[in-house]
Amino acid sequence: MRKSTAGMGANAFKPAEGVLLAPMTTLGVGGPARYFAKATSCRELRLCVEWARERHLPILIIGGGSNLLVSDEGFPGLALKIEIRSLQIETQRGCVIARAGAGLDWDQFVKECVARGWAGIECLSGIPGSVGATPIQNVGAYGQEVSQTIVSVRALELETNNIVEFRANECQFGYRTSRFKARHKDRLAIIEVAYRLEPGGRPKIQYAELEQYLAERGCRAPGLDDVRRAVLAIRRRKAMVIDPSDPDSRSAGSFFINPVLTLAEFEDLQKRAQKLGFQHVPAFAAPDGLLKVPAAWLIERAGFERGYKRGGVGISTKHALAIVNLGSGTAREIFELARQIKSRVRDMFGIELQPEPTIVGFQEPL
Ligand SMILES: Cc1cc2nc3c(=O)[nH]c(=O)nc-3n(C[C@H](O)[C@H](O)[C@H](O)COP(=O)(O)OP(=O)(O)OC[C@H]3O[C@@H](n4cnc5c(N)ncnc54)[C@H](O)[C@@H]3O)c2cc1C
């Protein structure tokens, strides 16, 4: 980890007050932030952080708001939207190193890399949100994760206002996690992420559904662009691409992470499932001899099927893992539905589902 410090200008900084966060999240819920500001450069970011620190205010970093559930009461500190949109490209030993500003739109960045023929992130097409959030939960889909291409992450330490840099092996990446989601949760503002991409590289197709989709269309030697188009099409079928005309996409994506179990835990789950009349529990091999169980299977068997509705919220008609705001839903309703799902899955299967989005402003745990 490298550290560097820079002097702060004593510039006057005035954040906006009482800004509603709902329009900044894909769930479309969330009350006002007491203070709100946008940071378009590292210098602005430091000023905002310094301002909040002097007033002992908590800071909420916001990217694209696609993995955030903010309470209806809002946020009592400074909500800080990162809009640093720099992009630097270098070549190193035949590879491209793309240093992308945290505020760049992730899918635009993927599109640009695919168009230039740089392989490594094509299967991550269509994921909403910002570049800066991708290392946080080690964003992944269709056989790729950003940990496979990230070289380093630069961030601002909120407590000290120092810039720190983590090499990939220091990021503690795991399945939907990293040090930024665990040990350093809420302690850093990510400024820039460097990805190593392969110019002229072939796409790596390691996901059965994607392979099948391409094969069915006679695409035997797909290029990066074919893979991007296929991933977008598959995602659209599941409302996993933000589309204002598709009410099922008014979500935070998957609300729960797929549980990863030891063999003994899986056997226990199977016994419980069999007693309930379910003969076969699906599972996929995960690293270290563990087994990944689809959370969607557990949720549907617990009685929360696609299209389930409760008040102003429900479950997507296309994907059992997505909790959706049906239009008039509140953050409290989303929280309560998630809580009900979690509790029923626990009671029936003995599995403690973990939420994927960051949950802000609720006093009680989910
Ligand atoms: C329709 C849909 C489909 C999705 N599909 C996938 C998928 O296939 N795979 C997947 O992994 N995820 C998926 N997601 C989840 C989400 O898109 C990703 O987690 C994304 O990386 C979140 O980015 P964001 O900028 O919107 O983060 P936000 O929602 O703004 O923030 C999420 C968390 O990251 C923090 N954060 C954001 N930016 C920064 C920063 N610069 N520095 C420090 N902290 C920061 C926030 O404080 C918060 O804790 C999906 C979401 C939706 C709505």
PDBQT file of the ligand as one rigid body, heavy atoms in Angstrom, charges set to zero:
ROOT
HETATM    1  C1  LIG A 401     -30.249  -4.064 -12.719  1.00  0.00    +0.000 C 
HETATM    2  C2  LIG A 401     -29.005  -4.326 -11.927  1.00  0.00    +0.000 A 
HETATM    3  C3  LIG A 401     -28.163  -5.370 -12.295  1.00  0.00    +0.000 A 
HETATM    4  C4  LIG A 401     -26.989  -5.615 -11.568  1.00  0.00    +0.000 A 
HETATM    5  N1  LIG A 401     -26.180  -6.643 -11.946  1.00  0.00    +0.000 NA
HETATM    6  C5  LIG A 401     -25.032  -6.891 -11.267  1.00  0.00    +0.000 A 
HETATM    7  C6  LIG A 401     -24.165  -7.965 -11.673  1.00  0.00    +0.000 A 
HETATM    8  O1  LIG A 401     -24.419  -8.658 -12.634  1.00  0.00    +0.000 OA
HETATM    9  N2  LIG A 401     -23.051  -8.176 -10.942  1.00  0.00    +0.000 N 
HETATM   10  C7  LIG A 401     -22.709  -7.399  -9.867  1.00  0.00    +0.000 A 
HETATM   11  O2  LIG A 401     -21.662  -7.651  -9.264  1.00  0.00    +0.000 OA
HETATM   12  N3  LIG A 401     -23.513  -6.382  -9.471  1.00  0.00    +0.000 NA
HETATM   13  C8  LIG A 401     -24.647  -6.108 -10.146  1.00  0.00    +0.000 A 
HETATM   14  N4  LIG A 401     -25.482  -5.082  -9.751  1.00  0.00    +0.000 N 
HETATM   15  C9  LIG A 401     -25.130  -4.291  -8.576  1.00  0.00    +0.000 C 
HETATM   16  C10 LIG A 401     -24.425  -2.953  -8.899  1.00  0.00    +0.000 C 
HETATM   17  O3  LIG A 401     -24.684  -2.537 -10.193  1.00  0.00    +0.000 OA
HETATM   18  C11 LIG A 401     -22.928  -3.039  -8.699  1.00  0.00    +0.000 C 
HETATM   19  O4  LIG A 401     -22.624  -3.421  -7.386  1.00  0.00    +0.000 OA
HETATM   20  C12 LIG A 401     -22.241  -1.698  -8.991  1.00  0.00    +0.000 C 
HETATM   21  O5  LIG A 401     -20.844  -1.857  -8.954  1.00  0.00    +0.000 OA
HETATM   22  C13 LIG A 401     -22.639  -0.594  -8.022  1.00  0.00    +0.000 C 
HETATM   23  O6  LIG A 401     -22.116   0.606  -8.539  1.00  0.00    +0.000 OA
HETATM   24  P1  LIG A 401     -22.679   2.021  -8.132  1.00  0.00    +0.000 P 
HETATM   25  O7  LIG A 401     -21.735   3.028  -8.663  1.00  0.00    +0.000 OA
HETATM   26  O8  LIG A 401     -24.077   2.139  -8.549  1.00  0.00    +0.000 OA
HETATM   27  O9  LIG A 401     -22.567   1.953  -6.546  1.00  0.00    +0.000 OA
HETATM   28  P2  LIG A 401     -23.549   2.633  -5.497  1.00  0.00    +0.000 P 
HETATM   29  O10 LIG A 401     -24.831   1.915  -5.502  1.00  0.00    +0.000 OA
HETATM   30  O11 LIG A 401     -23.580   4.091  -5.675  1.00  0.00    +0.000 OA
HETATM   31  O12 LIG A 401     -22.784   2.288  -4.150  1.00  0.00    +0.000 OA
HETATM   32  C14 LIG A 401     -22.669   0.959  -3.705  1.00  0.00    +0.000 C 
HETATM   33  C15 LIG A 401     -21.682   0.931  -2.539  1.00  0.00    +0.000 C 
HETATM   34  O13 LIG A 401     -20.398   1.302  -3.005  1.00  0.00    +0.000 OA
HETATM   35  C16 LIG A 401     -19.957   2.493  -2.348  1.00  0.00    +0.000 C 
HETATM   36  N5  LIG A 401     -19.269   3.295  -3.356  1.00  0.00    +0.000 N 
HETATM   37  C17 LIG A 401     -19.711   3.629  -4.594  1.00  0.00    +0.000 A 
HETATM   38  N6  LIG A 401     -18.763   4.311  -5.237  1.00  0.00    +0.000 NA
HETATM   39  C18 LIG A 401     -17.714   4.413  -4.400  1.00  0.00    +0.000 A 
HETATM   40  C19 LIG A 401     -16.423   5.016  -4.482  1.00  0.00    +0.000 A 
HETATM   41  N7  LIG A 401     -16.000   5.672  -5.569  1.00  0.00    +0.000 N 
HETATM   42  N8  LIG A 401     -15.605   4.949  -3.384  1.00  0.00    +0.000 NA
HETATM   43  C20 LIG A 401     -15.998   4.301  -2.267  1.00  0.00    +0.000 A 
HETATM   44  N9  LIG A 401     -17.196   3.714  -2.125  1.00  0.00    +0.000 NA
HETATM   45  C21 LIG A 401     -18.039   3.779  -3.186  1.00  0.00    +0.000 A 
HETATM   46  C22 LIG A 401     -21.197   3.148  -1.780  1.00  0.00    +0.000 C 
HETATM   47  O14 LIG A 401     -20.892   3.931  -0.626  1.00  0.00    +0.000 OA
HETATM   48  C23 LIG A 401     -22.033   1.925  -1.434  1.00  0.00    +0.000 C 
HETATM   49  O15 LIG A 401     -21.593   1.385  -0.210  1.00  0.00    +0.000 OA
HETATM   50  C24 LIG A 401     -26.659  -4.801 -10.457  1.00  0.00    +0.000 A 
HETATM   51  C25 LIG A 401     -27.532  -3.755 -10.088  1.00  0.00    +0.000 A 
HETATM   52  C26 LIG A 401     -28.685  -3.514 -10.829  1.00  0.00    +0.000 A 
HETATM   53  C27 LIG A 401     -29.580  -2.385 -10.431  1.00  0.00    +0.000 C 
ENDROOT
TORSDOF 0
